[in-house]
Amino acid sequence: MAVVPLLAEAKDEATAAFLERAARVGAGRALNVFRVAAHSPELAQAWWDMMRVALASLSLPPRLRELAVLRLFLLARVAYGFVHHVAIARRVGMKDEEIWSVRDYESSSHLDAVDRLVLRYTDATVALDGRAQELAAQLRQHLSDRDLVELTWCIGIWSMMARLLNALGVEMDEGTESLLPDWW
């Protein structure tokens, strides 16, 4: 249940500019997450800029980013974020078998050793447990320092988003529920 209503119309120029930008990307309609975030247009704009960089300008392979993001939304049980990243994962070339593997990644034949290490690292980072540093050291054998920092940053910023979506009860966008797997 939504705690904060979706912003229907802008109250000032900053909010209008943010919602217009979100609508351009959303084929004329701002997604619900943007209509909630727009209640604080300055924070929404800063978040937008971070997401733009994280989705388009990193050296980290998009597949590894999406494995981590899908896993953290699964761990947080945030369907809203999960379905949007199913769509993104498909756009970066991931097959559904790989996407659904984030659930039981240790036994998946669709993931390799680096994928599983990224997912273990995601689990530890989300849980803020002591394994994260050990797993990060293992990842340095496969990722550059830059890629490891970017992976960690992505886990952090999308974990923040999972908390916002969950705590404020942002409702699913129309037509996205079909992207949830049967086991959700």
Secondary structure, DSSP 8 states (H G I E B T S, - for coil): --SS----S-SSHHHHHHHHHHHHHTTTS--HHHHHHTTSHHHHHHHHHHHHHHHHS-SS-HHHHHHHHHHHHHHHT-HHHHHHHHHHHHHTT--HHHHHTTSSGGG-TTS-HHHHHHHHHHHHHHHT-THHHHHHHHHTTTS-HHHHHHHHHHHHHHHHHHHHHHHTT----TT-GGGS-TT-
